[in-house]
Amino acid sequence: GMSFGEMAFIDGAARSAAVIAMEPVQLRVLGRDDYSRLEEQHPVLKIRLLEAIARQISGNLRRINAEVLAFRG
């Protein structure tokens, strides 16, 4: 249920982190071509994907803001 690489996926910049699995995992990769086809073939799925990415980025930003505030004390 986790995802990674969402910022680089959205803005096209280099990834800002690496991921190491501590145990066997199954993963799916959504490439740019697949993502582009979603608009034509499954537009609702594309919207849900973008909403999920936005929620994840928002949650990360809120967590980081809280950490910065706690650090400032």
TISE-64090 format. One record per residue: y, z, x of N, C-alpha, C, O in turn. Coordinates in nm, 2 decimals, padded with zeros to 4 digits. Layout:
REM residues N
   n.yy   n.zz   n.xx  ca.yy  ca.zz  ca.xx   c.yy   c.zz   c.xx   o.yy   o.zz   o.xx
      Y      Z      X      Y      Z      X      Y      Z      X      Y      Z      X
...
REM end
This chain:
REM residues 73
   n.yy   n.zz   n.xx  ca.yy  ca.zz  ca.xx   c.yy   c.zz   c.xx   o.yy   o.zz   o.xx
 -00.12  00.00  00.08  00.00  00.00  00.00  00.13  00.00  00.08  00.23  00.01  00.03
  00.12 -00.01  00.21  00.24 -00.01  00.30  00.27 -00.15  00.34  00.19 -00.24  00.34
  00.40 -00.17  00.37  00.44 -00.30  00.43  00.53 -00.28  00.55  00.58 -00.17  00.57
  00.54 -00.38  00.63  00.63 -00.37  00.75  00.68 -00.51  00.78  00.62 -00.61  00.73
  00.79 -00.52  00.85  00.85 -00.64  00.89  00.94 -00.70  00.78  00.99 -00.81  00.79
  00.98 -00.61  00.68  01.06 -00.66  00.57  01.20 -00.69  00.61  01.26 -00.79  00.56
  01.26 -00.62  00.71  01.40 -00.66  00.75  01.40 -00.79  00.82  01.48 -00.87  00.79
  01.31 -00.81  00.91  01.30 -00.94  00.98  01.27 -01.05  00.88  01.32 -01.17  00.90
  01.19 -01.03  00.78  01.15 -01.13  00.68  01.28 -01.17  00.61  01.30 -01.29  00.58
  01.36 -01.07  00.57  01.48 -01.10  00.49  01.59 -01.17  00.57  01.64 -01.27  00.53
  01.62 -01.11  00.69  01.73 -01.16  00.77  01.70 -01.26  00.88  01.79 -01.32  00.94
  01.57 -01.28  00.91  01.53 -01.38  01.01  01.55 -01.33  01.15  01.52 -01.40  01.24
  01.60 -01.21  01.17  01.62 -01.15  01.31  01.48 -01.11  01.36  01.38 -01.11  01.30
  01.49 -01.07  01.49  01.37 -01.02  01.55  01.33 -00.89  01.49  01.41 -00.81  01.44
  01.20 -00.86  01.49  01.15 -00.74  01.44  01.20 -00.62  01.52  01.22 -00.63  01.64
  01.23 -00.51  01.45  01.29 -00.39  01.52  01.18 -00.29  01.55  01.22 -00.19  01.61
  01.06 -00.31  01.52  00.95 -00.21  01.54  00.82 -00.28  01.55  00.80 -00.40  01.52
  00.72 -00.21  01.60  00.58 -00.26  01.61  00.49 -00.16  01.53  00.53 -00.05  01.50
  00.38 -00.21  01.49  00.29 -00.13  01.41  00.15 -00.13  01.48  00.10 -00.23  01.53
  00.09 -00.01  01.49 -00.04  00.01  01.54 -00.12  00.08  01.44 -00.09  00.19  01.39
 -00.24  00.02  01.40 -00.33  00.08  01.31 -00.41  00.18  01.38 -00.47  00.16  01.49
 -00.42  00.30  01.32 -00.50  00.41  01.38 -00.65  00.40  01.33 -00.73  00.47  01.38
 -00.68  00.32  01.23 -00.81  00.30  01.18 -00.82  00.16  01.12 -00.71  00.10  01.11
 -00.94  00.11  01.09 -00.95 -00.02  01.04 -00.86 -00.04  00.91 -00.86  00.05  00.83
 -00.80 -00.15  00.90 -00.71 -00.18  00.78 -00.74 -00.33  00.74 -00.79 -00.41  00.81
 -00.70 -00.35  00.61 -00.69 -00.49  00.56 -00.55 -00.52  00.54 -00.47 -00.44  00.50
 -00.51 -00.64  00.58 -00.37 -00.68  00.56 -00.36 -00.82  00.51 -00.45 -00.90  00.53
 -00.24 -00.85  00.46 -00.21 -00.98  00.42 -00.08 -01.02  00.48  00.02 -00.94  00.49
 -00.07 -01.14  00.52  00.06 -01.19  00.58  00.12 -01.29  00.48  00.05 -01.38  00.44
  00.25 -01.27  00.45  00.32 -01.36  00.37  00.41 -01.44  00.46  00.51 -01.39  00.50
  00.38 -01.57  00.49  00.46 -01.65  00.57  00.58 -01.71  00.49  00.58 -01.71  00.37
  00.67 -01.77  00.57  00.79 -01.83  00.50  00.75 -01.94  00.41  00.81 -01.95  00.30
  00.66 -02.02  00.44  00.62 -02.13  00.36  00.56 -02.08  00.22  00.59 -02.13  00.12
  00.47 -01.98  00.24  00.41 -01.92  00.11  00.52 -01.86  00.03  00.52 -01.87 -00.09
  00.62 -01.79  00.09  00.73 -01.73  00.02  00.81 -01.83 -00.05  00.85 -01.81 -00.17
  00.84 -01.94  00.01  00.92 -02.05 -00.05  00.85 -02.11 -00.17  00.91 -02.14 -00.27
  00.72 -02.12 -00.16  00.64 -02.18 -00.28  00.64 -02.08 -00.40  00.62 -02.13 -00.51
  00.66 -01.95 -00.38  00.66 -01.86 -00.49  00.76 -01.89 -00.59  00.74 -01.88 -00.71
  00.88 -01.94 -00.55  00.99 -01.97 -00.64  00.94 -02.07 -00.74  00.98 -02.07 -00.86
  00.87 -02.17 -00.70  00.82 -02.28 -00.79  00.70 -02.24 -00.87  00.68 -02.26 -00.99
  00.60 -02.17 -00.80  00.47 -02.15 -00.86  00.46 -02.01 -00.93  00.40 -02.00 -01.04
  00.53 -01.91 -00.88  00.53 -01.77 -00.94  00.66 -01.70 -00.93  00.67 -01.61 -00.86
  00.76 -01.75 -01.00  00.90 -01.69 -00.98  00.90 -01.54 -01.02  00.98 -01.47 -00.95
  00.83 -01.50 -01.11  00.83 -01.35 -01.15  00.78 -01.27 -01.03  00.83 -01.16 -01.00
  00.67 -01.32 -00.97  00.61 -01.25 -00.85  00.71 -01.24 -00.74  00.72 -01.14 -00.67
  00.79 -01.35 -00.72  00.89 -01.35 -00.61  01.00 -01.25 -00.64  01.04 -01.17 -00.55
  01.04 -01.23 -00.77  01.14 -01.13 -00.80  01.08 -00.99 -00.78  01.15 -00.91 -00.72
  00.96 -00.97 -00.82  00.90 -00.84 -00.80  00.88 -00.80 -00.65  00.90 -00.69 -00.61
  00.85 -00.90 -00.57  00.84 -00.88 -00.43  00.98 -00.85 -00.37  00.99 -00.75 -00.29
  01.08 -00.92 -00.41  01.21 -00.89 -00.36  01.26 -00.75 -00.40  01.32 -00.68 -00.33
  01.22 -00.71 -00.53  01.26 -00.57 -00.57  01.18 -00.47 -00.49  01.24 -00.37 -00.46
  01.06 -00.49 -00.46  00.98 -00.40 -00.38  01.04 -00.38 -00.24  01.05 -00.27 -00.18
  01.08 -00.50 -00.18  01.14 -00.49 -00.05  01.27 -00.42 -00.05  01.30 -00.34  00.04
  01.35 -00.44 -00.16  01.48 -00.37 -00.17  01.46 -00.22 -00.19  01.54 -00.15 -00.13
  01.36 -00.18 -00.26  01.33 -00.04 -00.28  01.29  00.02 -00.15  01.33  00.13 -00.11
  01.21 -00.05 -00.07  01.16  00.00  00.06  01.28  00.02  00.16  01.30  00.12  00.22
  01.37 -00.08  00.16  01.48 -00.08  00.25  01.58  00.03  00.21  01.63  00.11  00.29
  01.60  00.04  00.08  01.69  00.15  00.02  01.63  00.29  00.06  01.71  00.38  00.10
  01.50  00.31  00.04  01.44  00.43  00.07  01.45  00.47  00.22  01.48  00.58  00.25
  01.43  00.37  00.30  01.45  00.39  00.45  01.59  00.43  00.48  01.61  00.52  00.56
  01.68  00.36  00.42  01.83  00.39  00.45  01.86  00.53  00.40  01.93  00.61  00.47
  01.81  00.57  00.29  01.84  00.71  00.24  01.78  00.81  00.33  01.84  00.92  00.35
  01.66  00.79  00.37  01.59  00.88  00.46  01.67  00.90  00.59  01.68  01.01  00.64
  01.71  00.78  00.65  01.78  00.79  00.77  01.92  00.86  00.76  01.96  00.93  00.84
  01.98  00.83  00.64  02.11  00.90  00.62  02.09  01.05  00.61  02.17  01.13  00.67
  01.98  01.10  00.55  01.95  01.24  00.54  01.92  01.30  00.68  01.97  01.41  00.71
  01.85  01.22  00.76  01.82  01.27  00.89  01.95  01.28  00.98  01.97  01.38  01.05
  02.04  01.18  00.96  02.17  01.19  01.04  02.25  01.31  00.99  02.31  01.38  01.07
  02.26  01.33  00.86  02.33  01.45  00.81  02.27  01.58  00.86  02.34  01.67  00.90
  02.14  01.59  00.86  02.07  01.71  00.91  02.09  01.73  01.06  02.11  01.84  01.11
  02.10  01.62  01.13  02.12  01.63  01.28  02.26  01.68  01.31  02.28  01.75  01.40
  02.36  01.63  01.23  02.50  01.68  01.25  02.52  01.82  01.21  02.61  01.89  01.26
  02.42  01.87  01.13  02.42  02.01  01.09  02.53  02.06  01.01  02.54  02.18  00.98
REM end
